[in-house]
């Protein structure tokens, strides 16, 4: 299932959160391209004719918001858990609106579960809840959005494999769900079906897109922290030992933004350099080889990288000049390069210089379907 996730970028000269046209590419099997079919495409193709798409998160299915605050979904409910939030387990090959509310803001999709933060700061989840990953205090699946507690200060939400992490507006970090590898960061391997605060720090800032069973997070002081599974060295700690509590990656205070893949991680520093570590399958670390790395290694020598995204043995990154680059596994054309050839170093997608990253609550995933918004 993790081999079929996706990514999101926006192509525009307009402000980052301006809406626009939606384009998709990659694996078509699950209908996540929203094109009304299951055809795979290796180059971007517009979804319908609408121009008000705002934010998107994709796995084998899609959850998205528009600039009018409406919430939409489509694709395959692969595990029949209600992942589309439409009150059923039906597959939809084109966008369908979830309810009629107009106060949805920040969507996030995991491996069977989904969430969205509303403009009032409340958090809503739905889909697979077998490990309590919906944070609702039980393990019941829900096919429609349900509010998590009564808090109104959620800021960030991200998912892994049956676990969740979130940050509130005060900088506190919370986690819940599966914890077999210590991925909740709570110092144990106990499962929790309701949000539990991770430590007492209040300076958590940027939650990386979650890996399968691990987490990365940047603090406001520019330090980088990792915990959970470490079998590929994806925590960047120089070894392959799991951690059940947040552990600092090195001593640098210049980390800007991070992203995780199924096997590894990517991070951009404040100087614009791009770094990766973890599993090197299919050239997915972008280092020109397929070698695993358990400590951060710089990708090339350029200093104009801005926003990284990770996936299953692949990576995507936008530069400050608004070009977009990809590398790694290219099955079904998921790199958007017009072919299905793997790349072990970054290659530019097309020649456009108008791509702008549109972040969801955490960084979007890059799996088998791409999505881009063009103003």
N, C-alpha and C positions, 0 to 999 in steps of 0.2 A: 504493500500500500504506500510505503514511503517513496517508492520509485515513481510516483505519479503526482508529485506536487508541482507548484508553479511559482511565477513571480510577477511583479508589478513595477512599471515605470510610467512616467508621463512625458510626452513630447510636446513642448509648448514654449512660447515666449511669454506666456502669461504667468501670474503668480502661481506658486506651487499648488495651492489648494483650489485653483480655478478648475471647473469641470471641463469636459471635452469629449471628443469621439473616443470610442473604445476599440482597440485592436487586439487580436489574439493570434497565437501560433503554437505549434508543437503537437503533442499527442492528441488525437481526436476521439479515442476509444470511449472516454467517459462523458463526452458532451460538454466538457468544461470550457470549450472555446465559445460556446453560446451561439454558434453559427447555424443551429437547427439541424445539424448532422453530426456524424462521428468521424469525419474525415480529418486526417492529420495534415498539418501545413507547416512548412519550414520557413515561411516568411509571414510578416504581419498582415492580417486581413481584418477589415473593419466589421464590428458587430452591429448590425442594424444601421440606423441613420441618426440616432440621438447624439446630442452634444453636451449632455449635462451629467456625465459620469464623474464621480468624485474620488472614491477610494475603493480598492478591491483587495481581497485576500482569496487565494485559490489553493485547493489540494486536488482531489478528484472531482470536486465540485467548487462552486464559487459563492461567496457572499460579498455584496457590494452596496455602496451607498451612492446616492445622487446628490447634486447640489441642493435639491429641494428637501433633503432630509429623509427621503424614502429609502427603504431597505429592500434589496433584491437578491435572488439566488437562482442558481441553475446547475445542471450537471447530474451526476449519478450518486445516489445514496447507496454507496457500495456495500455497507454493512447493514442496511435497512434499520437505521437508528434515528431517522428524522433529521439528518444533517442539514437539509435545505430550509428547515424551520417553517415549512408550509403546512404542517399538520398531517403529513403523510410520508410515505417512503417512495414516492414516485420519481422517476427520472424525468427531468425537463431539459431539453436541448437548447432552449432559448430563455432569456431572463423572465422571472416571475416575481411579482411584488409580494413581500412578506407583510401581511396586514395592510393597514392604511395610515399608520402613524407617520409623522413628518419631523420627528425629533431624533432620528438615528444619526450617529456621528462617525464612530471609528470601528470598523469591522475587523475580525480576526478569525481565521479558520485553522483548525488542527486536523489531526488524523482521525476524523469521525465526529469531532465536536466543533462548535462554532460559538462566537460571542460577538457582542457589539456594545460599545459604550454609547450612551445617549448624551445629548447636549446638556442634560441636567446632572451628569456625572454618575448616573446609575449604571450598573453592569448587568447585562442579560446574556444568558447562555442557553444552548440547546444541542441536541444530538446524543452521541454516545456518552454514557455516564457510568460505565461498568466499574471504574476505579474511583468514582467520586470526582472526576475531573471537571464537572460542571459547577462544583462548589455549592451545591444546593442542600448539603447535609444528608444526602442519600445516594443510592446507586441506581436510581430509576432513569431510564432514557426519556427524553422529552422531544417531541417533534415540533414544538412551538417555543418561542423565547420565554424564559422564566427569569425573574429578577434574582440576583445573588445578594442576599441580605437586604439591608436598608441604607447602606452607605451611598453618599452622593458626591464622592470625591475621587472616583477612579480616573486614572489618567492613561495608564498603559496596560494592555493585556496581551499575553502571548501563550502559545501552546507548544507542547512536545507530544510524545507518544503517551496519551492518556494522562497527562498532567498539565497543570496550568500555573502561570506566574503573572502577577500584576503589581503595578506601582500606583500608589495614590498621590494626590497633589502635595502631600506633605513629605514625599520622598521615602515613605515606608515601602518595603518589599514584602509581598505575600505569595504563598504558594499552596497548592492543594492537588490531590489526585494520587496517581501511582508514584511509588517512591522506592522501587526495588534497587536502584543504583544510587540512592541518596540524592536524586535530582531535585528534590524539594528544598535542599539546602538547610534542613532543620536539624542536622546532626544525628539523624537516625534513618531507618528504612521503613518507617511506619507510613501507611496510607492514611490520608485525611480527605474527608468529603466536604470540608468547609475551609475557607481561607485561613491560613496560619501565618503570622508574621515571622519573617526570616530575620533573626537577630533583633537589634534595637536601633540600627543605623537609620538615619533619615536623609541620606544623601544619595540614594539610588536614583539614577537618571534614565539611562538608555538601555532597555532590555533588548538583547539580540534575539532574532528569530530563533526559536528553540530547536535544538537538535533532537535526535530520537529520544535520548535519555540524559541529556546534559543541558546546562545553561551557561550563558555569558551575560554579564551586565557591566556597564560603564557607570562609574560614580561621577558626581559633579566635580570632583577633584582631579578627574582625568585618569584615575586608576582603573584597571580592568580586573574583573573577578570571574572565577569559573568554578563549577561544581557539577557532580553527577558522574555519569559513565565516562571512562577515559581509555577505552580499549584500543583506540587508534591514536592516542595522544592528543585528542581533540580539545583537551583543557589547556594545552599550551604550557604545561608545568614541567616539561622535560622528562616525563615518565608516562607510564600507562596505568597509574594507580587511581582508582575511583576516589572521589571526595564527597562527603555528605554535608559539608559546610562550605560556604564561600571561601575560596583561597585566591590570594592575589597572584596575577600572572606577572612575574617579574616585579620591578620596582618603579617602572616608568609612570609618569603622570601626564603623558601626552597622547593617550588614546582618545579618539574622537567618537567613533561609531563602529559597532561590531555586528557581525551576522554569523549564524551557524548553518552548517549543512548537515546532512545525515552522517557524514564521516569526519568533517573538519570544521574549520572556522576561518573567518576573514575579518580583518580590522583595518581601518584607516586611521592614521595618526594625524595630529594637528598640523604636521608639516606636509600633508598630502601624500605620504607614502602608503603603499598597500602591503599588507602582511597576511600570511596564511600559515596554517598548521593543521595536523591531523592526518587522515587517510588520503593518499595520493592517487587513488584509483582513477584510471582513465584521464589522468592529467588534471583532476579536479581541483588541485591546489594552485594551478596556474604558474607553477615554478619551472615549467619546461621539462618536467620529469613525472614519474609515477611513484616516487619515493615518499613514504610516510614521514612526517615531521612531528616531533613532540614538543617543539618550541617554535615560536614565531620566526618565519623566514620571509624576507622581503621579496615581493614579486617585481622583478625588474628594478629600475632606478628612477622611474618617473615620480614627480611630486605633485601631480594634478588629479589624483583620485579623490572621489568625494563620498559615494554611497555604495557599499558592498552588499550583496545578497548571496546567500548560499543555498545549495540544494543537494540532490543525490549525485555526488561525484561531479559537481560542476559549480561554477560561480559566475556572477554577473556584477559589473560595477559601472557606474556612471562617473564621468570625469567632470571637472569644473568647467570645461569648455562645452559641456552638454552633449558630448558624444557618449555612446554606450558600447560596452565591450563584454565579451563572454568567453568562456573556456570550459574544458572538461568534456563530460559525456554528452553526445549530441544525438542520442537515440530519438527518433521521430521528429528531428529538427528543433529540439527544445532550445538550442542556442540562438535560433533566429537568423542563422547565417545563410539560409537558402539551400542547405545541404544536410547530410547526416554524418559528417566526418567529425570525429573527436578532435579537440584541440588541447594541448598541454600548456599553452601560453595565451594571454589575452588577445582576442581578435575583434576588431571593430565591427559592429552590426550596422551595415549600410554606411552612408556617408553624411547623414544628417547631424547637425550641431544644435538641435533644439530640444533635446531630451531633458526633462526635469523630473527628478525623483519625487514621487508622491507617497510619503510614508503612511502606513497604517499605524496602529497602536504600537507595534514593534516592527521590525523589518519583515517584509514579505518573504515568502519562500520562493525558491526557484526549483521547480521540479520538472514536469513534463509538458506544461502548457504555459506560454508566456502571455502577458497582458500589458498593453500600453495605452495611455490616454493622450490624445492629441488635441490641442486646443484649436 
